Amino acid sequence: MPDTADVFGTTTLMRRVQELQQLEHPASAVNRFCRQVPCSLTPRGLARRAPSAGAMYPIEMVWITQVDGRWVFQYFDARQQGCVDLGRSAEQAAAALRLAPRQHALLLVGVAWRTIQRYGVRGYRYCLLDAGNVLGNVASVVVAAGAYIHLPDSIPHELIHQELGLTRDELLLGAAVVEGDVADSIPELEVGTPLESLDTTRLFGTEQAPMLTPAMERIRRVHRASDPGRQHRLNFRAMLGGHTADQAVENILLRRSARAFDGTELDPSMLAVLDAFLHRVTEATPVPVWRELELRLVARRDGRWQSRWFDQANDRWLTRMIPDPEPTALIDMFGDQPLAAKAAAFMILGMRGEAGTQGNPVVYRQMLLTAGVTCAGAHHLAAQAGCATTIFGGYDDRRVAELATGRFIPLVVQAFGNSSESARDEKNDTVAATWLANARSGPAIP
């Protein structure tokens, strides 16, 4: 089968991908009633703390590490918060990644159908954003512990896919290398409560990716066109540094998606923290991605709304005052999400230009991973400051760009504000987690 990018051209391909991801497009219609889909690695992975789309948790984590002198694959069991030896040799993959003793490779595997069944074509974007979030969490702890983590320029994509026994709908989205003893570099997380009373046989329905499902076939082709064996390096220390190891772990355990905001302005110190963080992102992003990455912070300051962005041509931040957005317009802009009307700030990451990434699927994939890592870093800052935050994956591209006074394609929007534990749950994706409601027979999954 000829490559999709060769047939349509990269610019036409990316324009089509963006059209298919719009809220009103049938290919991205939301299916509110769907179930967890198991993975070839394990049927678990239901309790991970991450902002996965629709609570489907599409990302599974596998380590390549050395045990008793041999390289092995170890799967991270999120429920038990520990690693399980998959019983498969990783010698060839370790050699291809040029791993040395005391180095470990983290593999991010996207079980795409978990999210595609709910969000259609835009689920691919959510899988990559979630992979970036997971990567950002791991990297923040590694950096805080004084170890080193980097993205290798190339990864043996096909070899790893084959050695792990993944299906064509389980996508290898990225790989990172950690240098140092994992036991020393990554503090042991609190052990979760065992859920022996949970009947896992009831969690899984018959939902599997049909061979010719249009949405899944489009995503397979886009992923192939994005050359998943290539990666751009990212300076994790510059972007995510500044926390102690204990703080980094605490931030991960405290992070949560806000269900409502109270409509008040953020403290000026929190806005200053976000300004400084976005500046670090520009310094940490590799040139091929940095050239295309649009960073905007739309916030209410002293009773007035403004948009701030980085002007690459003049190497400085610019600010423009904007009209106060109407609450009903914000709700509609973000897919009928009521809490958008009371947010105090929006961090917007996107692709420069109305065409977005100049039609390059490779840069598109890298930018989504970078955006996910950025959102993870912002979640850490919010958790540490006691600021409420949530991520919007569905919105009207054109109207979000207009809100930020720019001409670009948004990739993700993270909202910030003040909230209280007693705030009414207003976020309309609450139903996203109800796939567990009828199957849960034991304690609630955290």
Secondary structure, DSSP 8 states (H G I E B T S, - for coil): ---HHHHH-HHHHHHHHHHHTSTTSGGG---SS--B---SS-S------S--GGG---EEEEEEEEETTEEEEEEEETTTTEEEEEEEE-HHHHHHTT--TTEEEEEEEEEHHHHHHHHGGGHHHHHHHHHHHHHHHHHHHHHHTT-EEE--SB--HHHHHHHTT--TTEEEEEEEEEES-HHHHS---------TT--GGGTB-S----TT-HHHHHHHHHHHHT-TTB-----HHHHH-S--HHHHHHHHHH----S---S----HHHHHHHHHHHHHHHHHS-HHHHTTEEEEEEEEETTEEEEEEEETTTTEEEEEEE----HHHHHHHTTS-GGGGG-SEEEEEEEETTTTGGG-HHHHHHHHHHHHHHHHHHHHHHHHHT-EEEEE----HHHHHHHTT--EEEEEEEEEE---TTS----TTGGGGGGGTTT--SS---
